């Protein structure tokens, strides 16, 4: 039973320490709120990088076609996939 009581006291001290450190507590709350907002809104901080990478892939397929790549069916299929993922 002593271990349980010690654990409870440790947890309470941890909570009190967080509340006493206003700046740290505020940062913790803001981080949690941001995470909740991102999860609910569908916000993706890496979306811009991902879109740029997809645009590069799309341009690479077009360049390959311009340079004489002969498999137009594959190129069209791949472009559809990339555009769908970008959208």
DSSP file (Angstrom, degrees, kcal/mol; ACC not computed):
  #  RESIDUE AA STRUCTURE BP1 BP2  ACC     N-H-->O    O-->H-N    N-H-->O    O-->H-N    TCO  KAPPA ALPHA  PHI   PSI    X-CA   Y-CA   Z-CA
    1    1 A X     >        0   0    0      0, 0.0     4,-2.1     0, 0.0     5,-0.2   0.000 360.0 360.0 360.0 -31.0    0.0    0.0    0.0
    2    2 A X  H  >  +     0   0    0      1,-0.2     4,-2.5     2,-0.2     5,-0.2   0.866 360.0  54.2 -63.1 -37.3    2.9    2.3    0.7
    3    3 A X  H  > S+     0   0    0      2,-0.2     4,-2.3     1,-0.2    -1,-0.2   0.890 107.7  49.9 -65.1 -39.2    4.1    2.2   -2.9
    4    4 A X  H  > S+     0   0    0      2,-0.2     4,-2.4     1,-0.2    -2,-0.2   0.927 111.5  48.3 -65.3 -44.1    0.6    3.3   -4.1
    5    5 A X  H  X S+     0   0    0     -4,-2.1     4,-2.5     1,-0.2    -2,-0.2   0.908 111.2  50.7 -63.0 -41.5    0.6    6.2   -1.7
    6    6 A X  H  X S+     0   0    0     -4,-2.5     4,-2.5     1,-0.2    -1,-0.2   0.907 110.6  49.5 -62.0 -41.4    4.1    7.2   -2.8
    7    7 A X  H  X S+     0   0    0     -4,-2.3     4,-2.5     2,-0.2    -2,-0.2   0.907 110.7  49.5 -64.8 -41.9    3.1    7.1   -6.4
    8    8 A X  H  X S+     0   0    0     -4,-2.4     4,-2.5     2,-0.2    -2,-0.2   0.921 111.9  48.5 -62.7 -44.6    0.0    9.2   -5.7
    9    9 A X  H  X S+     0   0    0     -4,-2.5     4,-2.7     2,-0.2    -2,-0.2   0.907 111.2  50.8 -63.8 -41.6    2.0   11.8   -3.8
   10   10 A X  H  X S+     0   0    0     -4,-2.5     4,-2.4     2,-0.2    -2,-0.2   0.928 111.1  48.1 -60.5 -45.3    4.6   11.9   -6.7
   11   11 A X  H  X S+     0   0    0     -4,-2.5     4,-2.2     2,-0.2    -2,-0.2   0.910 111.8  49.2 -63.1 -42.2    1.9   12.4   -9.2
   12   12 A X  H  X S+     0   0    0     -4,-2.5     4,-2.7     1,-0.2    -1,-0.2   0.920 110.8  50.3 -64.7 -42.5    0.3   15.2   -7.1
   13   13 A X  H  X S+     0   0    0     -4,-2.7     4,-2.8     1,-0.2    -1,-0.2   0.907 109.3  52.3 -60.6 -40.7    3.6   16.9   -6.7
   14   14 A X  H  X S+     0   0    0     -4,-2.4     4,-1.9     2,-0.2    -1,-0.2   0.916 110.7  47.0 -61.3 -43.2    4.2   16.7  -10.4
   15   15 A X  H  X S+     0   0    0     -4,-2.2     4,-2.1     2,-0.2    -2,-0.2   0.921 112.8  49.0 -64.7 -44.2    0.8   18.4  -11.1
   16   16 A X  H  X S+     0   0    0     -4,-2.7     4,-2.3     1,-0.2    -2,-0.2   0.910 109.4  52.5 -62.7 -42.0    1.5   21.1   -8.5
   17   17 A X  H  X S+     0   0    0     -4,-2.8     4,-1.7     1,-0.2    -1,-0.2   0.885 109.2  50.1 -62.1 -37.6    4.9   21.8  -10.0
   18   18 A X  H  < S+     0   0    0     -4,-1.9     7,-0.4     1,-0.2    -1,-0.2   0.899 111.5  47.9 -66.4 -39.7    3.4   22.2  -13.4
   19   19 A X  H  < S+     0   0    0     -4,-2.1    -2,-0.2     1,-0.2    -1,-0.2   0.848 109.2  53.3 -70.3 -33.7    0.8   24.6  -12.1
   20   20 A X  H  < S+     0   0    0     -4,-2.3     2,-1.6     1,-0.2    -1,-0.2   0.877  97.1  69.0 -69.1 -37.8    3.4   26.6  -10.2
   21   21 A X     X  -     0   0    0     -4,-1.7     4,-3.1     1,-0.2     5,-0.3  -0.641  68.9-178.2 -83.1  87.7    5.5   27.1  -13.4
   22   22 A X  H  > S+     0   0    0     -2,-1.6     4,-2.9     1,-0.2    -1,-0.2   0.898  78.2  47.5 -57.5 -45.4    3.0   29.3  -15.2
   23   23 A X  H  > S+     0   0    0      2,-0.2     4,-2.4     1,-0.2    -1,-0.2   0.930 115.4  45.1 -64.6 -44.6    5.1   29.6  -18.4
   24   24 A X  H  > S+     0   0    0      2,-0.2     4,-2.3     1,-0.2    -2,-0.2   0.902 114.3  49.0 -64.5 -41.1    5.7   25.9  -18.5
   25   25 A X  H  X S+     0   0    0     -4,-3.1     4,-2.7    -7,-0.4    -2,-0.2   0.915 110.8  50.5 -64.4 -43.4    2.1   25.2  -17.8
   26   26 A X  H  X S+     0   0    0     -4,-2.9     4,-2.8    -5,-0.3     5,-0.2   0.914 110.8  49.0 -62.1 -43.1    0.9   27.6  -20.5
   27   27 A X  H  X S+     0   0    0     -4,-2.4     4,-2.5     2,-0.2    -1,-0.2   0.909 111.4  50.1 -62.2 -41.3    3.2   26.1  -23.0
   28   28 A X  H  X S+     0   0    0     -4,-2.3     4,-2.1     2,-0.2    -2,-0.2   0.925 113.0  45.5 -63.5 -44.9    1.9   22.6  -22.1
   29   29 A X  H  X S+     0   0    0     -4,-2.7     4,-2.7     2,-0.2     5,-0.2   0.926 113.4  49.8 -64.8 -44.9   -1.7   23.7  -22.5
   30   30 A X  H  X S+     0   0    0     -4,-2.8     4,-2.6     1,-0.2    -2,-0.2   0.894 110.2  50.5 -61.9 -39.9   -1.0   25.5  -25.8
   31   31 A X  H  X S+     0   0    0     -4,-2.5     4,-2.3    -5,-0.2    -1,-0.2   0.914 112.1  47.4 -64.2 -41.8    0.8   22.5  -27.2
   32   32 A X  H  X S+     0   0    0     -4,-2.1     4,-2.3     2,-0.2    -2,-0.2   0.912 112.6  48.7 -65.8 -42.5   -2.2   20.2  -26.2
   33   33 A X  H  X S+     0   0    0     -4,-2.7     4,-2.6     2,-0.2    -2,-0.2   0.904 111.5  50.1 -63.7 -41.3   -4.7   22.7  -27.7
   34   34 A X  H  X S+     0   0    0     -4,-2.6     4,-2.9     2,-0.2     5,-0.2   0.920 110.5  49.7 -63.3 -43.2   -2.7   22.9  -30.9
   35   35 A X  H  X S+     0   0    0     -4,-2.3     4,-2.2     1,-0.2    -2,-0.2   0.908 112.1  48.1 -62.6 -41.8   -2.5   19.1  -31.2
   36   36 A X  H  X S+     0   0    0     -4,-2.3     4,-2.3     2,-0.2    -2,-0.2   0.914 112.6  48.7 -64.3 -42.7   -6.3   18.9  -30.6
   37   37 A X  H  X S+     0   0    0     -4,-2.6     4,-2.9     2,-0.2     6,-0.4   0.923 111.2  49.6 -63.9 -44.3   -6.9   21.6  -33.2
   38   38 A X  H  X>S+     0   0    0     -4,-2.9     4,-1.4     1,-0.2     5,-0.6   0.907 112.3  48.3 -61.3 -41.6   -4.7   19.9  -35.8
   39   39 A X  H  <5S+     0   0    0     -4,-2.2    -1,-0.2    -5,-0.2    -2,-0.2   0.900 117.5  40.6 -65.8 -40.9   -6.4   16.5  -35.2
   40   40 A X  H  <5S+     0   0    0     -4,-2.3    -2,-0.2     1,-0.2    -1,-0.2   0.842 119.1  43.8 -78.0 -33.6   -9.9   18.0  -35.5
   41   41 A X  H  <5S-     0   0    0     -4,-2.9    -1,-0.2    -5,-0.2    -2,-0.2   0.640 103.1-123.2 -88.1 -14.1   -9.2   20.3  -38.4
   42   42 A X  T  <5 +     0   0    0     -4,-1.4    -3,-0.2    -5,-0.3    -4,-0.1   0.601  51.1 165.8  80.5  10.0   -7.1   17.9  -40.5
   43   43 A X      < -     0   0    0     -5,-0.6     2,-0.5    -6,-0.4    -1,-0.2  -0.374  18.7-167.2 -62.5 134.1   -4.3   20.4  -40.5
   44   44 A X    >   -     0   0    0     -3,-0.1     3,-1.9     1,-0.1     4,-0.3  -0.948  13.3-161.0-126.8 110.0   -1.0   18.9  -41.7
   45   45 A X  T 3  S+     0   0    0     -2,-0.5     3,-0.3     1,-0.3     4,-0.2   0.724  94.4  51.4 -63.9 -19.6    2.1   21.0  -41.0
   46   46 A X  T 3> S+     0   0    0      1,-0.2     4,-2.3     2,-0.1    -1,-0.3   0.347  79.5 101.0 -96.1   6.4    4.0   18.9  -43.7
   47   47 A X  H <> S+     0   0    0     -3,-1.9     4,-2.8     1,-0.2     5,-0.2   0.893  78.2  53.0 -61.1 -42.2    1.4   19.4  -46.4
   48   48 A X  H  > S+     0   0    0     -4,-0.3     4,-2.2    -3,-0.3    -1,-0.2   0.912 110.8  46.9 -61.8 -42.3    3.3   22.1  -48.2
   49   49 A X  H  > S+     0   0    0     -4,-0.2     4,-2.3     2,-0.2    -1,-0.2   0.911 112.6  50.6 -63.1 -42.2    6.4   20.0  -48.4
   50   50 A X  H  X S+     0   0    0     -4,-2.3     4,-2.3     1,-0.2    -2,-0.2   0.904 109.8  49.5 -64.6 -41.3    4.4   17.0  -49.6
   51   51 A X  H  X S+     0   0    0     -4,-2.8     4,-2.7     2,-0.2    -1,-0.2   0.913 110.3  50.8 -64.3 -42.5    2.7   19.1  -52.3
   52   52 A X  H  X S+     0   0    0     -4,-2.2     4,-2.1     1,-0.2    -2,-0.2   0.902 109.9  50.4 -61.3 -40.4    6.1   20.4  -53.5
   53   53 A X  H  X S+     0   0    0     -4,-2.3     4,-2.1     2,-0.2    -1,-0.2   0.901 111.3  48.3 -64.8 -40.5    7.4   16.8  -53.7
   54   54 A X  H  X S+     0   0    0     -4,-2.3     4,-2.6     2,-0.2    -2,-0.2   0.904 109.3  52.6 -65.6 -41.1    4.3   15.8  -55.7
   55   55 A X  H  X S+     0   0    0     -4,-2.7     4,-2.5     1,-0.2    -2,-0.2   0.890 108.7  51.1 -60.5 -38.9    4.7   18.7  -58.1
   56   56 A X  H  X S+     0   0    0     -4,-2.1     4,-2.2     2,-0.2    -1,-0.2   0.919 110.2  48.6 -64.0 -43.8    8.3   17.7  -58.6
   57   57 A X  H  X S+     0   0    0     -4,-2.1     4,-2.0     2,-0.2    -2,-0.2   0.908 110.9  50.8 -62.7 -41.2    7.3   14.1  -59.4
   58   58 A X  H  X S+     0   0    0     -4,-2.6     4,-2.2     1,-0.2    -2,-0.2   0.933 111.0  48.0 -61.9 -45.7    4.6   15.4  -61.8
   59   59 A X  H  X S+     0   0    0     -4,-2.5     4,-2.6     1,-0.2    -1,-0.2   0.866 108.3  55.8 -63.2 -35.8    7.2   17.6  -63.6
   60   60 A X  H  X S+     0   0    0     -4,-2.2     4,-2.3     2,-0.2    -1,-0.2   0.890 107.1  49.0 -63.8 -39.0    9.6   14.6  -63.8
   61   61 A X  H  X S+     0   0    0     -4,-2.0     4,-2.1     2,-0.2    -2,-0.2   0.930 112.3  48.0 -66.3 -44.4    7.0   12.5  -65.6
   62   62 A X  H  X S+     0   0    0     -4,-2.2     4,-2.3     1,-0.2    -2,-0.2   0.910 111.9  50.1 -61.2 -41.7    6.3   15.4  -68.0
   63   63 A X  H  X S+     0   0    0     -4,-2.6     4,-2.2     1,-0.2    -1,-0.2   0.902 107.8  53.3 -64.2 -41.0   10.0   15.8  -68.6
   64   64 A X  H  <>S+     0   0    0     -4,-2.3     5,-2.8     1,-0.2    -1,-0.2   0.900 109.6  48.9 -60.6 -40.6   10.4   12.1  -69.2
   65   65 A X  H ><5S+     0   0    0     -4,-2.1     3,-1.3     3,-0.2    -2,-0.2   0.913 111.1  49.3 -65.0 -42.1    7.7   12.3  -71.8
   66   66 A X  H 3<5S+     0   0    0     -4,-2.3    -2,-0.2     1,-0.3    -1,-0.2   0.843 107.4  55.9 -63.9 -32.7    9.3   15.3  -73.5
   67   67 A X  T 3<5S-     0   0    0     -4,-2.2    -1,-0.3    -5,-0.2    -2,-0.2   0.400 131.7 -88.8 -83.6   3.6   12.7   13.4  -73.5
   68   68 A X  T < 5 +     0   0    0     -3,-1.3    -3,-0.2     1,-0.3    -2,-0.1   0.592  62.7 166.5 105.9  11.9   11.1   10.5  -75.4
   69   69 A X      < -     0   0    0     -5,-2.8    -1,-0.3    -6,-0.2     6,-0.0  -0.438  21.1-159.3 -59.9 130.0    9.8    8.1  -72.8
   70   70 A X        +     0   0    0      1,-0.1     2,-1.8    -2,-0.1     3,-0.2   0.619  64.6  90.2 -95.3 -14.7    7.6    5.8  -74.8
   71   71 A X     >  +     0   0    0      1,-0.2     4,-2.2     2,-0.1    -1,-0.1  -0.531  43.5 161.9 -88.5  77.5    5.2    4.3  -72.2
   72   72 A X  H  > S+     0   0    0     -2,-1.8     4,-2.8     1,-0.2     5,-0.2   0.834  70.7  58.2 -65.7 -33.9    2.4    6.9  -72.4
   73   73 A X  H  > S+     0   0    0     -3,-0.2     4,-2.2     2,-0.2    -1,-0.2   0.932 109.5  43.8 -63.5 -44.9   -0.1    4.6  -70.8
   74   74 A X  H  > S+     0   0    0      2,-0.2     4,-3.0     1,-0.2     5,-0.2   0.923 113.5  52.1 -64.1 -43.2    2.0    4.3  -67.7
   75   75 A X  H  X S+     0   0    0     -4,-2.2     4,-2.6     1,-0.2    -2,-0.2   0.917 110.7  46.9 -61.1 -44.3    2.8    8.0  -67.7
   76   76 A X  H  X S+     0   0    0     -4,-2.8     4,-2.2     2,-0.2    -1,-0.2   0.912 113.7  48.4 -63.6 -42.4   -1.0    8.9  -67.9
   77   77 A X  H  X S+     0   0    0     -4,-2.2     4,-2.1    -5,-0.2    -2,-0.2   0.927 113.1  47.4 -62.9 -44.9   -1.8    6.5  -65.1
   78   78 A X  H  X S+     0   0    0     -4,-3.0     4,-2.7     1,-0.2    -2,-0.2   0.898 110.4  52.0 -65.3 -40.6    1.0    7.8  -62.9
   79   79 A X  H  X S+     0   0    0     -4,-2.6     4,-2.8    -5,-0.2     5,-0.2   0.898 108.3  51.5 -62.8 -40.4    0.0   11.4  -63.6
   80   80 A X  H  X S+     0   0    0     -4,-2.2     4,-2.3     2,-0.2    -1,-0.2   0.919 111.3  48.1 -61.4 -43.0   -3.6   10.6  -62.5
   81   81 A X  H  X S+     0   0    0     -4,-2.1     4,-2.4     2,-0.2    -2,-0.2   0.939 113.8  46.3 -62.1 -47.6   -2.3    9.0  -59.3
   82   82 A X  H  X S+     0   0    0     -4,-2.7     4,-2.3     1,-0.2    -2,-0.2   0.905 113.7  47.6 -64.5 -42.5   -0.1   12.0  -58.5
   83   83 A X  H  X S+     0   0    0     -4,-2.8     4,-2.4     2,-0.2    -1,-0.2   0.897 111.8  50.8 -65.9 -38.9   -2.7   14.6  -59.3
   84   84 A X  H  < S+     0   0    0     -4,-2.3    -2,-0.2    -5,-0.2    -1,-0.2   0.916 111.9  46.9 -64.7 -42.1   -5.3   12.7  -57.2
   85   85 A X  H  < S+     0   0    0     -4,-2.4    -2,-0.2     1,-0.2    -1,-0.2   0.884 111.6  51.6 -66.4 -37.4   -2.9   12.5  -54.3
   86   86 A X  H  <        0   0    0     -4,-2.3    -2,-0.2     1,-0.3    -1,-0.2   0.899 360.0 360.0 -65.6 -40.7   -2.1   16.3  -54.7
   87   87 A X     <        0   0    0     -4,-2.4    -1,-0.3    -5,-0.2    -2,-0.2   0.516 360.0 360.0 -66.6 360.0   -5.8   17.2  -54.6
